[in-house]
């Protein structure tokens, strides 16, 4: 075989491989899921905002089991699904608690709880060199809400592990080479979880520790390295109120409630450093309700409803809560929605029970039950997503046609080359 003949044979082989790559590329483009395809349920439908939000969350569950979090690690303003998106057990646990607050999406809650049982070591640490008090407390709470045994959740005794991490001063501490990040938030979760699931309830010393770190203004901070503190923050204070009420410390809880009331804006919202957001407002509502501040709680709940995507919004947004008044953002809505559900349901962590309704619901647009942010532009986007193909599908079709054309050209050239005289 001459050098020229060998070159043509290799060229034909290269062309065939190129055609194969083109075909595989076409399949990848057409098979790749359109971002708009992860829609909330289309049936059954509801006008209840908590049920609609729970339904939206079920559409975000990967494989119907877990939520993910995204982080722009390289700072380029884009998220790489291969390297910057990962399963998030903590956020998934928040979703289970949201399903419980709504009282619906029970099947999704069970599936997510099953997944959490498989993630205990990843989420809470190995139990020796790494063990995180807050993660343990949250999983104990999830287990108890869902009727699971926290003493054998995922094959581990979460109650024993958490108890072993309480120090002499009553603080539930992290065991970690990265440092101790336990806080009034994790302490409050531990008190509530142990009150629900612990064989002897919460240790009194744990409540004494929490009271001992209360700020001068009645609030609590999220970072204990700032003690002594003069000014609290909303999130830590709201959860601390729930823990203090569980422990029967009404006086300290009342002081914390006064702090929360002082942080509420005229529109009903609450936030960190005055920046209104759904997360802070959502966790504050159950605390305000438990303290008997019904008017303040109702104003906060109404603000939450104002940032919930309504029936005129695109299908993939309906029922979700925006992080703030700037509008829906898929990067923050998955984290904002679970805590917002706790707010509009007004149910404290101590009161949660497993969802009695197995179904997940989509938002019924007939009565416009959710959000006042729906616009004509949103309705147009909704019509496009329901009545025709989305932009992602159209791009896939266009690219597919181009790739098929390239394949045809390559095959034709290959055949002509094979049929030409050889020297």
C-alpha positions in Angstrom: 0.0 0.0 0.0 1.5 3.3 -1.1 1.7 6.3 1.3 -1.1 8.1 -0.7 -3.3 5.1 -0.5 -2.7 4.8 3.3 -3.5 8.5 3.7 -6.8 8.1 1.9 -7.7 5.1 4.0 -6.9 7.0 7.2 -8.8 10.0 5.9 -11.9 7.9 5.2 -11.5 6.4 8.7 -11.2 9.9 10.2 -14.3 11.0 8.2 -16.3 8.1 9.5 -15.3 8.9 13.1 -16.2 12.5 12.5 -19.6 11.4 11.3 -20.0 9.2 14.3 -19.1 12.1 16.6 -21.5 14.4 14.9 -24.3 11.8 15.3 -23.5 11.4 19.0 -23.4 15.2 19.3 -26.9 15.4 17.8 -28.3 12.9 20.2 -26.6 14.7 23.1 -28.2 18.0 22.1 -31.7 16.6 21.5 -31.6 14.3 24.6 -30.2 16.9 27.0 -33.0 18.1 29.3 -34.3 21.5 28.7 -33.9 23.7 31.8 -37.6 24.6 31.6 -38.6 20.9 31.7 -38.3 20.6 35.5 -41.8 22.1 36.0 -44.0 21.7 39.0 -47.0 19.3 38.7 -49.7 20.1 36.2 -52.2 18.0 38.1 -53.8 17.9 40.6 -54.0 21.7 41.0 -54.5 23.9 44.1 -55.0 27.5 45.0 -53.3 27.0 48.4 -50.0 28.8 48.3 -48.2 26.4 50.7 -49.3 23.3 48.7 -48.3 25.1 45.4 -44.8 25.9 46.8 -44.4 22.3 48.0 -45.4 21.1 44.6 -42.8 23.4 43.0 -40.2 21.9 45.2 -41.0 18.4 44.1 -40.3 19.5 40.5 -36.8 20.5 41.7 -35.9 17.2 43.3 -33.3 15.3 41.2 -34.6 11.8 40.5 -37.5 12.7 42.8 -35.1 12.4 45.8 -32.8 15.4 46.6 -32.2 19.1 45.9 -28.9 20.5 44.7 -27.0 23.7 45.4 -24.9 25.7 42.9 -21.8 27.7 43.5 -20.0 29.8 40.9 -16.5 28.6 41.9 -14.6 30.3 39.1 -16.6 33.6 39.4 -17.5 33.7 35.7 -21.1 34.3 36.2 -22.2 30.9 34.9 -22.8 27.6 36.6 -21.1 24.5 35.2 -23.5 21.5 35.9 -20.5 19.1 35.9 -18.4 20.9 38.5 -20.4 23.6 40.3 -23.7 21.7 41.1 -23.8 19.2 43.9 -26.4 17.3 46.0 -27.3 19.2 49.2 -28.6 17.1 52.1 -29.2 20.2 54.3 -31.4 21.8 51.7 -33.2 18.5 51.1 -33.9 18.2 54.8 -35.4 21.8 54.6 -37.6 20.6 51.8 -38.9 17.7 53.8 -39.8 20.0 56.7 -41.5 22.3 54.1 -43.6 19.4 52.8 -44.6 18.6 56.4 -45.6 22.3 57.0 -47.7 22.3 53.9 -49.2 18.9 54.7 -48.8 17.7 51.1 -46.3 16.1 48.8 -46.1 13.2 51.2 -44.7 10.8 48.6 -41.9 13.2 47.8 -41.2 13.7 51.5 -40.8 9.9 52.0 -38.5 9.6 49.0 -36.3 12.5 50.1 -36.1 11.1 53.6 -35.0 7.7 52.2 -32.3 9.6 50.3 -31.2 11.4 53.5 -30.8 8.1 55.2 -28.2 7.2 52.6 -26.3 10.5 53.2 -25.9 10.5 56.9 -22.1 10.1 56.9 -21.7 12.6 54.1 -23.9 15.2 55.8 -23.1 14.8 59.5 -19.5 13.6 59.2 -17.9 10.3 59.9 -18.6 10.5 63.6 -14.9 10.6 64.7 -12.8 13.2 63.1 -15.8 15.1 61.7 -19.2 15.4 63.3 -21.5 18.4 62.9 -24.0 19.3 65.6 -26.4 21.3 63.4 -26.6 18.5 60.8 -27.2 15.9 63.4 -30.0 18.0 65.0 -31.7 18.7 61.6 -31.7 15.0 60.7 -33.1 14.1 64.1 -35.9 16.6 63.5 -36.5 15.2 60.0 -36.5 11.6 61.3 -39.0 12.4 64.1 -41.3 14.4 61.8 -41.4 11.6 59.3 -41.9 8.9 61.8 -38.5 7.4 61.5 -36.3 6.2 64.4 -33.5 8.8 65.0 -31.6 6.2 67.0 -31.1 4.1 63.8 -31.5 6.6 61.0 -29.3 5.5 58.1 -27.8 2.9 60.4 -26.6 5.5 62.9 -27.7 6.6 66.4 -28.0 10.3 65.8 -29.3 10.9 69.3 -26.2 9.3 70.9 -23.9 11.2 68.6 -25.4 14.6 69.3 -25.5 13.9 73.0 -21.8 13.0 72.9 -21.0 16.4 71.4 -22.5 18.5 74.3 -19.7 20.2 76.3 -19.8 20.9 80.0 -21.2 24.4 79.4 -24.2 22.9 77.6 -23.2 23.9 74.1 -23.5 21.3 71.3 -20.2 21.7 69.5 -18.9 20.6 66.2 -16.0 18.1 66.0 -14.1 19.2 62.9 -10.6 19.9 61.7 -12.2 23.0 60.0 -13.3 24.5 63.3 -16.4 24.7 65.5 -19.2 26.5 63.7 -22.0 25.7 66.2 -24.2 28.6 66.9 -27.5 29.6 68.5 -29.1 28.3 65.3 -27.6 24.8 65.8 -28.2 25.0 69.5 -31.9 25.8 69.0 -32.3 23.0 66.5 -30.8 20.6 68.9 -33.1 21.6 71.8 -36.2 21.3 69.6 -35.0 18.0 68.1 -34.2 16.4 71.4 -37.4 17.7 73.0 -39.3 15.8 70.2 -37.1 12.7 69.9 -34.7 12.4 72.8 -35.5 9.7 75.4 -35.2 12.2 78.2 -35.8 15.4 76.2 -33.4 18.2 76.0 -30.6 18.7 78.7 -31.4 21.7 80.9 -27.8 22.9 80.5 -28.4 23.3 76.7 -31.1 25.9 77.4 -29.0 27.6 80.0 -26.2 28.0 77.4 -28.6 29.5 74.9 -30.0 32.0 77.4 -26.5 32.9 78.3 -25.6 34.1 74.8 -28.6 36.3 74.3 -27.7 39.8 73.1 -28.4 43.0 75.0 -31.2 43.8 72.6 -32.9 40.5 73.2 -31.8 39.0 69.9 -29.3 36.2 69.1 -26.4 36.1 66.7 -25.4 33.4 64.2 -21.7 33.7 65.1 -20.7 33.0 68.6 -17.2 34.4 68.0 -18.8 37.9 68.3 -19.8 37.5 72.0 -20.7 39.5 74.0 -23.2 40.8 71.4 -25.2 44.0 71.4 -27.3 43.4 68.3 -28.9 40.2 67.2 -29.9 38.9 63.8 -33.4 37.7 62.7 -32.6 34.2 61.6 -30.9 33.1 64.8 -33.4 34.9 67.0 -36.4 33.4 65.3 -35.2 29.8 65.8 -34.1 30.6 69.4 -37.6 31.8 70.2 -39.0 28.4 69.2 -36.4 26.6 71.3 -37.0 28.9 74.3 -40.7 28.4 74.1 -40.2 24.6 74.0 -38.1 24.9 77.1 -40.7 27.0 78.9 -38.4 30.1 79.0 -41.2 32.6 78.1 -39.4 35.7 79.5 -36.4 35.3 77.4 -38.5 34.3 74.4 -40.6 37.5 74.9 -37.4 39.6 74.8 -36.4 37.9 71.6 -39.9 38.5 70.2 -39.6 42.2 71.0 -36.4 42.2 69.0 -38.1 40.6 66.0 -40.9 43.0 66.1 -38.4 45.9 66.1 -36.8 44.4 63.0 -40.0 44.2 61.0 -40.4 46.7 58.1 -43.6 48.5 57.4 -44.4 46.1 54.6 -44.1 43.2 56.9 -40.8 41.8 55.8 -37.7 41.0 57.9 -34.1 40.5 57.0 -30.5 40.5 57.9 -29.1 44.0 58.4 -32.5 45.4 57.1 -32.3 43.6 53.8 -35.7 42.0 53.4 -35.7 38.4 52.3 -37.9 35.3 52.2 -35.6 33.2 54.3 -35.5 35.5 57.3 -39.2 36.4 57.0 -40.2 32.8 56.7 -38.4 31.6 59.8 -39.7 34.6 61.8 -43.4 34.0 61.2 -43.8 30.8 63.3 -41.9 32.6 66.1 -44.2 35.6 66.0 -47.3 33.4 65.9 -46.1 31.3 68.8 -45.5 34.5 70.8 -49.1 35.7 70.1 -48.0 38.5 67.8 -50.7 37.6 65.2 -50.8 40.9 63.4 -47.0 41.0 62.9 -47.1 37.4 61.8 -49.9 38.1 59.3 -48.1 41.1 57.8 -45.0 39.0 57.3 -46.9 36.2 55.7 -48.6 38.6 53.3 -45.2 40.0 52.3 -44.1 36.4 51.6 -47.1 35.9 49.3 -46.1 39.0 47.4 -42.9 37.4 46.3 -44.4 34.1 45.4 -44.6 33.4 41.6 -48.2 33.4 40.6 -50.2 31.6 37.9 -49.3 34.2 35.3 -45.6 33.5 35.6 -43.7 30.9 33.5 -44.7 27.3 34.3 -41.3 26.5 35.8 -41.7 29.3 38.4 -45.2 28.9 39.6 -45.5 28.4 43.3 -41.8 29.2 44.0 -40.7 32.1 46.3 -38.2 34.7 45.3 -35.4 35.4 47.7 -36.4 39.1 47.7 -38.5 41.6 45.9 -36.2 41.7 42.9 -38.0 38.6 41.6 -37.5 34.9 40.8 -34.0 33.6 40.5 -33.5 29.9 40.1 -30.2 30.0 42.0 -31.9 31.3 45.1 -35.5 30.2 44.9 -34.7 26.6 45.9 -33.3 27.8 49.2 -35.8 30.5 49.8 -39.0 28.4 49.1 -38.7 25.8 52.0 -38.3 28.5 54.7 -41.0 30.6 53.1 -43.4 27.7 53.3 -42.8 27.5 57.0 -43.8 31.1 57.2 -47.1 31.0 55.2 -48.1 27.8 57.0 -47.2 29.4 60.3 -46.2 26.0 61.8 -43.4 25.8 64.3 -40.7 23.1 64.1 -42.1 21.6 67.4 -45.5 21.1 65.8 -44.6 19.6 62.4 -45.9 16.1 61.5 -45.5 14.0 58.4 -47.6 15.1 55.4 -51.0 13.4 55.4 -51.6 14.1 51.7 -49.3 12.1 49.4 -49.9 14.2 46.4 -47.9 17.2 45.1 -49.9 20.0 43.6 -49.5 22.5 40.8 -50.8 26.1 41.1 -54.3 26.6 39.8 -54.4 29.9 37.9 -58.2 30.4 38.1 -58.3 32.3 41.3 -54.9 33.9 41.2 -54.2 32.6 44.7 -50.4 33.4 44.8 -48.2 36.4 44.4 -49.0 39.8 43.0 -45.9 39.9 40.8 -47.6 38.3 37.8 -47.2 40.4 34.7 -48.3 40.3 31.1 -44.7 39.5 30.1 -44.8 36.5 32.5 -48.1 35.4 31.0 -46.6 35.5 27.5 -43.7 33.4 28.6 -46.1 31.0 30.2 -48.1 30.7 27.0 -44.9 30.1 25.1 -43.8 27.3 27.4 -47.2 25.6 27.4 -48.4 26.2 23.8 -45.1 25.7 22.0 -41.6 24.5 22.3 -39.3 26.4 24.7 -36.2 28.2 23.5 -34.0 25.3 24.6 -35.9 22.8 22.4 -35.9 25.2 19.4 -32.1 25.6 19.8 -31.7 21.9 20.0 -33.7 21.4 16.7 -31.7 24.1 14.9 -28.4 22.6 16.0 -29.7 19.1 15.2 -30.5 20.2 11.6 -27.0 21.7 11.2 -25.3 18.6 12.6 -27.4 16.3 10.3 -26.3 18.5 7.3 -22.7 18.1 8.4 -23.1 14.4 8.7 -24.5 14.2 5.2 -21.6 16.2 3.7 -19.0 14.1 5.5 -20.6 10.8 4.3 -20.9 12.1 0.7 -17.2 13.1 0.7 -16.2 9.8 2.2 -18.1 7.9 -0.6 -16.6 10.1 -3.4 -13.1 9.5 -1.9 -13.7 5.8 -1.8 -14.9 5.7 -5.4 -11.9 7.8 -6.8 -9.1 6.1 -8.8 -6.2 5.0 -6.6 -2.6 5.6 -7.8 
